[in-house]
C-alpha cells in the first residue's frame, strides 16, 4: 500500500501536544487590531484544544503526526 498523504492545510493549522491531544490557534488575531482591547488580544494568543467530536476528522487528515 502507498503512504497516505497528509492534508497540508491541516498541517499548518493543528499541532499535537505531548499527551496526544490536538491544539489550534484562535481566529480574529491577524488584522484590525486597533479596536480590540489589550486583554482580548492577549487572550487570543493562547492555543485552544479541539472539541472531541472533531478529533476524529483531524486524525484522518494527519495520519502520521
Residue pairs with C-beta under 8 A, 6 or more apart in sequence:
3 64
4 63
4 64
6 61
6 62
6 63
6 64
6 65
7 61
7 62
10 58
10 61
10 62
11 62
11 65
13 24
13 25
14 22
14 23
14 24
14 50
14 58
14 62
15 22
15 23
15 24
15 47
16 22
16 23
16 65
17 23
21 49
21 50
21 55
22 49
22 50
22 55
22 58
22 59
23 47
23 48
23 49
23 50
24 47
24 48
24 49
24 50
25 47
25 48
26 44
26 45
26 46
26 47
26 48
28 36
28 44
29 41
29 44
29 45
33 41
50 58
